[in-house]
Amino acid sequence: MTPDWEALRRASRDVAKRAYAPYSGFPVGAAALVDDGRIVVGCNVENAGYGVTLCAECGLVSDLIAGGGGRLVAFTCVGGPDAVPTMPCGRCRQLLWEHGGAALQVDTPAGVMTMDQVLPMAFGVAELDVVSGKETKTEDN
């Protein structure tokens, strides 16, 4: 599936206009292509208690799950008053990894990269399998 990057960028700019960013003045919009052809979007929703602010990527993943799930194929994000391309924070990179994996194409200020380039050596379900008890433990180890 070939992403229409201009359509994704337009969707991220449009949703950024609906962001709730009264504290930072930095509205963010995100859009992604899903493996079934849908486009999901999200915008940041700030809170006076900054720690509970929701990033645009959180809204996007919520839109993905509420719409029936699937895997993210291509992702873009814009931020600030001029809606310029911006990178997801570390927490959101982990969130995107969970729902798009290593092959997710990410539109960055430096060009399109795969998620494994954006988040090398990511922590995922394979690492959880190692520590979750799926490996049978005995008294000897």
Secondary structure, DSSP 8 states (H G I E B T S, - for coil): ----HHHHHHHHHHHHTT-B-TTT---EEEEEEETTS-EEEEE-B--SSGGG-B-HHHHHHHHHHHTT---EEEEEEEETTTTEE----HHHHHHHHHHH-TT-EEEETTEEEEHHHHSTT---HHHHHHHTT-S---TT-
